[in-house]
Amino acid sequence: MGSSLSPEYLAALRQMSGAQKLRTAFGLYWSARKLKAARLRQLHPDWSDHEIQQRVKEIFLHASF
């Protein structure tokens, strides 16, 4: 992992507090969910917002890393 990260990025991470890193991680997580919902709306314009949110929830529940 470390070899693909730029020295500038690593330096920025080192300067962040634990709380800042956590806020950043949560922000990225919620941004990813919004992007997934937007894509699902494009693919399924007939789905309700509830259906979109349910599918996003399922996708993120079963995601593996």
Secondary structure, DSSP 8 states (H G I E B T S, - for coil): -GGGS-HHHHHHHHHS-HHHHHHHHHHHHHHHHHHHHHHHHHH-TTS-HHHHHHHHHHHHHS---
